[in-house]
Amino acid sequence: MPRIARKISMTKVYHVILRGNDRQDIFYEEQDYKKFLKLIVVTKEKYQYEVYAYCLMTNHVHLILYDKNDQISKIMQSIEIAYSSYFAKKYSKKGHLFQNRFISKNIEQENYLYRLCRYIHQNPVKAGISSVENYKWSSYNEFIHTSKIINSKFILSMFGKMQKEAVENFILFHNYMTNEINEEVEYEGISKLTDE
């Protein structure tokens, strides 16, 4: 049976989740995280998309992408193939690294977008790994300091008109721990269409 085509987002903004096969780790050491982020930079140049937020966890990845050219499948396929090849060669691994197709959810409302951004950045806290501000593999500090991978302007514009005010409000918002969208996001992560 052919795969069901992904629905194109009206806003062209997507929440993308990649999980390790059987929830296995996809990052073993610092160099692996750096390699994945480098692949994002390379594919951004090739496919002309923007990253609004990200968080790399040991066995999964969250991305918020703005894909103006409707190439999300090509973007993610490019990242997945390149990273899987790197990982297999480095660790002499065989078989699938990632679990099924990547998951993508269309983001059609601003209030969901900024709450999702907080949820993504709070992943390390909820996993008991690190505070939001001390976690090295998320985009949180790019909002506070200098953006290297993400385009922080759009999300920060939701928090204030002036840069300083927006950053202060962003920090306050992210320091408020909540479970308000956990169930919805977790459902996205486990619900899949099967061939049946």
C-alpha positions as CSV (number, residue, x, y, z in Angstrom):
1,M,0.0,0.0,0.0
2,P,1.5,3.4,-0.9
3,R,2.3,5.9,1.9
4,I,-0.2,8.6,2.7
5,A,1.1,12.0,1.6
6,R,1.8,14.5,4.3
7,K,-0.5,17.4,4.6
8,I,1.0,20.8,3.7
9,S,0.8,23.3,6.5
10,M,-1.1,26.6,5.7
11,T,1.6,28.4,7.7
12,K,4.4,26.1,6.4
13,V,5.6,25.6,10.0
14,Y,6.0,22.1,11.3
15,H,6.9,20.2,14.5
16,V,9.2,17.4,13.4
17,I,10.2,14.5,15.7
18,L,12.8,11.9,14.9
19,R,13.2,8.9,17.2
20,G,15.8,6.2,17.4
21,N,14.7,2.8,16.3
22,D,13.1,1.0,19.3
23,R,14.0,4.2,21.2
24,Q,17.7,3.4,21.0
25,D,20.2,6.2,21.4
26,I,21.1,8.2,18.3
27,F,23.7,10.3,20.0
28,Y,26.6,8.7,22.0
29,E,29.0,11.6,22.4
30,E,29.4,15.3,21.8
31,Q,30.7,14.9,18.3
32,D,27.5,13.2,17.2
33,Y,25.3,16.2,18.4
34,K,27.7,18.5,16.5
35,K,27.5,16.4,13.4
36,F,23.6,16.5,13.4
37,L,23.6,20.3,13.9
38,K,26.1,20.7,11.1
39,L,23.8,18.7,8.8
40,I,21.0,21.1,9.7
41,V,23.1,24.0,8.6
42,V,24.1,22.3,5.3
43,T,20.5,21.4,4.5
44,K,19.3,24.9,5.4
45,E,21.5,26.3,2.7
46,K,20.5,23.7,0.2
47,Y,16.7,23.7,0.7
48,Q,16.3,27.3,2.0
49,Y,14.2,26.6,5.1
50,E,14.4,28.1,8.6
51,V,14.7,26.5,12.0
52,Y,12.6,28.2,14.7
53,A,13.7,25.9,17.5
54,Y,15.3,22.5,18.2
55,C,16.3,20.1,21.0
56,L,18.5,17.1,20.5
57,M,18.0,14.4,23.2
58,T,19.9,11.1,23.4
59,N,17.3,9.1,21.6
60,H,15.1,11.7,19.8
61,V,15.1,15.1,18.1
62,H,12.5,17.9,18.1
63,L,12.6,20.5,15.4
64,I,10.3,23.4,14.6
65,L,10.8,24.2,10.9
66,Y,9.5,26.9,8.5
67,D,9.6,25.2,5.1
68,K,8.5,27.9,2.6
69,N,9.2,25.7,-0.4
70,D,7.2,22.6,0.7
71,Q,10.2,20.3,0.7
72,I,10.0,18.9,4.2
73,S,10.3,15.3,3.1
74,K,13.4,16.1,1.1
75,I,14.9,18.1,3.9
76,M,14.4,15.3,6.5
77,Q,15.4,12.5,4.1
78,S,18.6,14.4,3.5
79,I,19.4,14.8,7.2
80,E,18.4,11.2,8.1
81,I,20.4,9.6,5.3
82,A,23.5,11.6,6.0
83,Y,23.4,11.2,9.7
84,S,22.6,7.5,9.5
85,S,25.5,7.0,7.2
86,Y,27.8,8.9,9.6
87,F,26.5,6.9,12.6
88,A,26.8,3.5,10.9
89,K,30.4,4.1,9.8
90,K,31.5,5.6,13.1
91,Y,30.0,2.9,15.3
92,S,30.0,-0.1,12.8
93,K,26.2,-0.3,13.2
94,K,23.8,-2.0,10.7
95,G,20.1,-1.7,10.3
96,H,17.8,1.3,10.7
97,L,18.9,4.1,13.0
98,F,15.6,5.9,13.0
99,Q,12.1,4.6,13.8
100,N,9.9,4.6,10.8
101,R,9.3,7.9,9.0
102,F,9.8,11.1,10.8
103,I,6.7,12.5,12.5
104,S,5.5,16.0,11.5
105,K,2.7,18.0,12.8
106,N,1.4,21.2,11.1
107,I,1.6,24.2,13.4
108,E,-1.3,26.5,12.4
109,Q,-1.6,28.7,15.5
110,E,0.9,31.1,17.1
111,N,-0.2,30.2,20.7
112,Y,0.6,26.6,20.0
113,L,3.9,27.5,18.4
114,Y,5.3,29.4,21.4
115,R,4.0,26.8,23.9
116,L,5.6,24.0,21.8
117,C,8.9,25.9,21.8
118,R,8.8,25.9,25.6
119,Y,7.9,22.2,25.7
120,I,10.8,21.4,23.4
121,H,13.3,23.4,25.4
122,Q,12.0,21.9,28.7
123,N,12.7,18.3,27.5
124,P,16.1,18.1,29.3
125,V,14.5,19.3,32.5
126,K,11.7,16.8,32.4
127,A,14.2,14.0,31.6
128,G,16.3,15.1,34.7
129,I,19.3,15.8,32.6
130,S,19.8,19.6,32.8
131,S,18.2,23.0,33.4
132,V,16.9,24.7,30.3
133,E,19.6,27.3,30.2
134,N,22.5,24.8,30.8
135,Y,21.5,22.3,28.1
136,K,24.0,22.5,25.2
137,W,21.9,20.8,22.5
138,S,18.9,23.0,22.3
139,S,18.2,26.4,20.7
140,Y,17.2,28.0,24.0
141,N,20.5,30.0,24.4
142,E,20.3,31.1,20.7
143,F,17.2,33.1,21.7
144,I,19.0,34.7,24.7
145,H,22.4,35.3,23.1
146,T,23.4,34.9,19.4
147,S,21.4,32.9,16.9
148,K,23.7,30.5,15.0
149,I,21.3,27.9,13.5
150,I,17.8,29.3,14.3
151,N,15.9,32.3,13.1
152,S,14.9,33.7,16.6
153,K,13.1,36.8,15.3
154,F,9.7,35.4,14.6
155,I,9.2,33.7,18.0
156,L,10.8,36.5,19.9
157,S,8.4,38.9,18.2
158,M,5.6,37.2,20.1
159,F,7.2,38.2,23.4
160,G,7.7,41.9,22.9
161,K,8.5,44.6,20.4
162,M,11.9,45.5,21.7
163,Q,14.7,42.9,21.7
164,K,15.5,43.3,25.4
165,E,11.9,43.1,26.5
166,A,11.2,40.1,24.2
167,V,14.2,38.1,25.6
168,E,13.2,38.9,29.2
169,N,9.6,37.7,28.6
170,F,10.9,34.6,26.7
171,I,13.1,33.7,29.7
172,L,10.2,34.1,32.1
173,F,7.9,32.1,29.9
174,H,10.4,29.3,29.6
175,N,11.0,29.2,33.4
176,Y,7.4,28.4,34.0
177,M,7.2,24.6,34.2
178,T,4.0,23.2,32.7
179,N,2.6,20.0,31.3
180,E,-0.1,21.7,29.3
181,I,0.9,20.2,25.9
182,N,2.8,17.1,27.0
183,E,0.0,14.7,26.3
184,E,-0.7,16.2,22.9
185,V,3.0,16.1,21.9
186,E,3.5,12.6,23.3
187,Y,0.5,11.4,21.3
188,E,2.1,12.8,18.2
189,G,5.2,10.8,19.0
190,I,3.4,7.4,19.3
191,S,0.5,7.6,16.9
192,K,1.3,6.4,13.4
193,L,-0.6,5.2,10.4
194,T,0.0,1.6,9.6
195,D,-0.4,-0.2,6.2
196,E,-3.6,-1.6,7.6
